[in-house]
Amino acid sequence: MSDTIVFTELSEEHVVVKAADAMVLAHSKHETMYPAILAVRESFPSLTNDVIMSLWVGINAAWKNDGQHFS
C-alpha cells in the first residue's frame, strides 16, 4: 500500500476504513496501546506502522474527549 491515503478514494470497503473500525474494537478491548496495534497490524499487514499508529492516536484522542469507550 502507498503511504498516501487519498480521501476521495475512501469508502466503507477501503482497507484503512476497515482498519479504523478494527482499531475501535481493539482499543476498547485492550488497556494499553501495544496489544491494540499488534492486533490491527496482524489483520491489516498491508498498512504501514505509521498508518496503524495514527489510527490508534486518533481513536485514543476521541475516546479521551468523549470520556467513554466507543460502542
Phi and psi in degrees as a GROMACS rama.xvg file:
@    title "Ramachandran Plot"
@    xaxis  label "Phi"
@    yaxis  label "Psi"
@TYPE xy
-68.7999  152.625  SER-2
-71.8656  -12.0631  ASP-3
-98.8452  128.16  THR-4
-108.322  120.872  ILE-5
-93.2507  117.373  VAL-6
-62.5848  -27.0365  PHE-7
-72.9174  -12.7323  THR-8
-95.6377  -5.08555  GLU-9
-72.3879  139.793  LEU-10
-155.344  175.514  SER-11
-60.4986  -23.149  GLU-12
-92.8245  -6.94296  GLU-13
-67.6873  140.741  HIS-14
-58.8008  -36.6484  VAL-15
-73.452  -30.3865  VAL-16
-69.0604  -42.3781  VAL-17
-63.8328  -40.0449  LYS-18
-65.9846  -36.9662  ALA-19
-63.4302  -42.3541  ALA-20
-61.3311  -41.9871  ASP-21
-65.5032  -34.8995  ALA-22
-68.6902  -35.5823  MET-23
-57.7464  -46.8862  VAL-24
-65.3739  -46.4538  LEU-25
-62.8514  -39.3931  ALA-26
-61.9879  -38.9822  HIS-27
-74.5023  -22.0412  SER-28
-88.6687  -23.3442  LYS-29
-118.168  138.493  HIS-30
-80.618  -17.3101  GLU-31
-125.142  165.569  THR-32
-67.9085  -45.7776  MET-33
-57.5396  -48.343  TYR-34
-63.5794  -35.0881  PRO-35
-65.6597  -43.7439  ALA-36
-64.5006  -42.7521  ILE-37
-61.2153  -41.7551  LEU-38
-62.4804  -44.071  ALA-39
-72.0379  -39.5908  VAL-40
-62.6089  -36.6224  ARG-41
-65.5492  -38.5596  GLU-42
-79.5024  -23.4713  SER-43
-131.771  66.8551  PHE-44
-66.2392  -15.6394  PRO-45
-77.5219  -15.5364  SER-46
-83.7577  145.261  LEU-47
-74.423  159.542  THR-48
-59.8751  -35.9097  ASN-49
-62.7305  -40.4749  ASP-50
-65.5832  -45.7026  VAL-51
-64.8877  -41.6602  ILE-52
-62.3801  -39.6198  MET-53
-63.2389  -37.6427  SER-54
-61.5804  -45.9299  LEU-55
-63.3054  -45.0983  TRP-56
-60.1227  -45.1106  VAL-57
-65.3735  -43.4139  GLY-58
-69.1408  -39.411  ILE-59
-63.3514  -41.6007  ASN-60
-63.9516  -42.933  ALA-61
-63.9176  -40.8977  ALA-62
-62.2965  -43.9026  TRP-63
-65.7857  -37.6329  LYS-64
-71.7696  -31.6171  ASN-65
-84.206  -25.5999  ASP-66
80.7896  7.66932  GLY-67
-154.267  163.463  GLN-68
-73.2251  152.987  HIS-69
-68.6466  153.28  PHE-70
